[in-house]
Amino acid sequence: MSVDAEPALILHARAYRETSLLLECLTPGYGRVGMIAKGVRRERSRLPRGTLQPLQPLHLSWVGKGELMTMTRAEATAGPYSMPGDRIYSAMYINELVLRLCARGDPHSELFDHYVLCLHRLAGGEPEAWTLRRFERDLMYDLGYGLVLDRNTETGEPLVPSIDYAYAIDAGPRPARGHQNELRIKGSALVALQNDEMPSSRENIELKRFMRVLLQHQLGGGTLNAWSMRVKPTN
């Protein structure tokens, strides 16, 4: 397979052997792609090592088949996203989330668009916690992990904002009954997430806890390194 000038962003880069880099990239047409950038750590490499970093919009070309492709060309298409303050941790978080939940070679063009939009929002100073919740929601939808956020799954009726609901991961929300292990969340928080409306501070806290539980379930009970990287994380 030969691919020319595919839009891409690098999720992770690390040294590979003596002179190369091993990259995990996100693309609209090919999903997550594992790629070797051969010889880029040499002093006179023909490939621009300095651009092969996360947050740098690129056009990438590659050849190969199987799990790892070989990069043949890389071109920056814009300046890198500049994250104000400590928002770089949020960018690292969404990168790790995509790496852990997306299989190689499974294209999701909408996911690429949602990922780019999230970077734009983080770099542009939009509310950080809400930006992450929106991306988590969109990621779940894009990967087929359907969320029920608009109705009581017992009756089919719309959610009542003032009611506390228990969310069953394999079904959706129903009125809370006070069971110890219920994943409880206010109807108003679910409605805000469904309607893409800015939640209150309290609802944002509830949504963070809610999405953390859902994501851990999709991770097979695992955790992300980014969840422990800040004293007061928004992710």
N, C-alpha and C positions, 0 to 999 in steps of 0.2 A: 504494500500500500504506500502511496505517495500523496502527501497533503501539502498544499502550498498556501501560505499566507492566511492561516486560520486565526481569527481573533482568539486571544487567550490571556489568562492571568495565572501567575504561578502561585500555588497554594503553599508549597514547601520546596526548599532547595537544600541539598547537603552534598558535601564532598563525596566523590566516588573515585576509588582507586587513587592514582597519584596526580592526575591532571584533569579530571573530568568532574562534572556535576550530575547528580541524580535529581530530577525534577518531577514534581507532581503538579500538573496543570489542569485548569478548568477551561473548557471550550464549549461553544454553543452547539457545534455540529457533531462532536465526538465525545462529549461528556468529559470525564476525568481521564487524563492521559498520562501515563508514566513515560518518562523520556530521559535519555542520556545525552548530555551536551559534552561531546568528546573534546578533550584538549583545551577547554576554555580557561583552565587555571594555569595554562602556560603563559608566559609573559607576552608572547607574540601571537596569541590566538586570533584567528580570523573571525571568531564569534565574539560578540560584545559581552563579556562576563558581567560587567557592571549593570547591565539591564536585566539580567536573569535573576530578579529578586521579586518577592511578593509585592503587591500594590502597584506594579508597573504594567500598564496596558501594552500588549504586544500583538504582533502578527508572527506566528510561528509556522515554520515548515519542517516536515519530518518525513522519514521513510521507515519502513519496517513492518513487522507483523508480530502478533503475540502480545505479551504483557509490557514489553519495553520497546519504545521507538527510539530512533536515532535522529536528533535534531540536525537539520541542515542549514537553517537560517533563522535569525531572530531580529526583529525590527520593532523598536519602540514606536507606538502610534500616538502617544501623548506623554505629558509629564507624569511622574508617579503620583498617586494619591498621597496627600500630606495630611496626617491625622493630628488634629489639635490636642494639646495636653497629653493625657495618657490613653487616648482612644486607640492607640496602636494595639493595646491589649484586646480591645473588642474586635479589631480586624484579625488578630491572631486567633481569637475565639471562633469566628465564623469560618476561618480557613480550616481549623482543626475539626470543626463540626462537619464541614463538607467532606474532608478527607475520611472521616470515620464512618459516615453514613452513605457515601456515594461509591459505588463500585466502578472500577475502571471500564471504559468502553461502553458505558450506558448513557447515551446522549439525553440531555434535558435542556432544550434551548431556553425554556422559561426559567429554569434554575439559574442559568448564566445571567439572564437579564435581572433576576431578583438579586443575585449576588452583586452585580455591578451597581444596581440601585442602592443597595445597602452601603456599599463603599462610598457612593456619592453622598448619602445622607450623613454618614459618620464624618466624612471630611468636611461637609458643609455646615456642621454644627447643629444638626437637628437633634432633638432629645434622644440621648444615647440608649437608655433602657427601652424606650418604646420602639426605636429603630431595630434593636435586637429581637424584640418580641415579634415584630412584623416579619423579620427574616425567618425566624424559627417557624412561624406559622406557614409562610410560603414554602419553605423547604419541605415541611411535612407534606403539604399538598402536592408539591412537584414530584416527590418520591413515592406518592401513592399511599401515604399513611393518612388516610382521610380523617379529619377532625369534624366532629359534630359540635357546632357552636351556636346553633340557632333554635334548637327545639328540645323539648322534654322527650326523651326517647321512650318513656312509658306511655305517654298520651299523644305524642306528635304535635302538641301545642307549642307555640312560641315560648321562649324562656321569659320568665318574669324577673326583671332586674333586681327586685328587692329580696328574692328568695335565694337561700343557700342551696347549692346543688352538690351532689356527689357524682364525680365523673368516673365512669367505668372505662378503662382504656380500650376495651374491645367493643364498646357499645356507645358511650356518650353520657350526657348528663341526665340525672333524674333527681327529684327532691331529696335532700340529705335526710338521713334518719338517725344520725348521731352515732353510727357505728365507729369504732375506734380507728379502723384502717381506711376509712373513706378519704378519697382525694377531694376535699371540699373547696368550693370556689363560688363566689357570688355571681348570680346571674348577670349583673351589670358588667362584670369583668369579661365574661364570655361574649356578651353582646357587643362590647367595645371592640374586642378582637375580631369578631365576625364582621362588623360594620366598618372596620378600619378607622375607628374614631379614638382620639386621644383619651386614654383612661385617666382616672384620678391617680394620685400618688399611691393610695392604698390599693387600688385595683392593679396598678403596675406591679406592686409587690406580690400580690396574689398570682398574677399572670407569670411572673418569674418563677415562682415555686411550682406552679402548674406545668409550665413548659419543661422545667427541669425534670419532673417526674416522667413526663411523656418521652422526653429525649433519652433519659436513662433506660427506659423500657426498650426503646429502639436500639440502644447500644448494648442490649443484653445484660443490663444491670451495671455496666461499666461507667466510668467517669471520664471527664476530659481534664487534661492538664490545665487548660485555661480557666477552669472553675476555681482554681486555688491560687491564681497568679496575683490577685490584688487584695488589699485589706478590705476594701468596700467595693467588690465587683458588681457590675450591672449585668454580667452574663450569668 
